[in-house]
């Protein structure tokens, strides 16, 4: 495992990379002994420094919850990161592309909790009962670590490569719609690039919410009422550049549109 000094040093590197929108060498290339526990320690130090600087935590993201994403990254287990208030956009917004590095888009559903959710034995039914509503979302990936050869240790340390999210306008309670069959048709500049269905996320997009509650219990924590949980992509990531118009059709849950400037 890494020393506290190494953890702090890497968190500093990632904070500087975030500030300058740059990329650092792979952590696992420099510290091959680094573990998943080390990566969450790095993320935790970085998160606490962001909160201390005035950023407000509004939720959590879960990643690598579908075969599509696991195959795209070569990583075979879920991970999680944190969402800050200044990273939330809405359908119709223009998003400055130079805020991010290695910019890609993923198709997801997000959930807002009506009440706290706690492990250790949280089930899908428990998660559905705790959810206030689901809303379509696009995740903007923002990788500050070189992509080639990266492992889950690199990704988790980098706040699981989260950059921002774009929320839709349709809100649905879990009892109003079968969330497993929500589609996603992702287009760039009018051309369809990726398609998927929400059941591709662990069999049900809210399964990851239960997984995260159980994971948090291991660290003596829980998910809180009002938190946004970004549940994981059911398409492969799509690269975007300045000037791209992005549109995703979620069928009965509406459309998200945004532009990268």
PyMOL commands that set and color helices and strands:
alter all, ss='L'
color gray80, all
select helices_A, chain A and resi 4-20+27-30+36-52+67-73+85-87+97-99+124-130+152-157+159-161+179-181+198-200+207-217+251-253
alter helices_A, ss='H'
color red, helices_A
select strands_A, chain A and resi 57-63+79-84+88-90+94-95+104-113+131-141+162-172+183-188+191-197+228-230+238-239+245-249+255-260
alter strands_A, ss='S'
color yellow, strands_A
deselect
rebuild
show_as cartoon
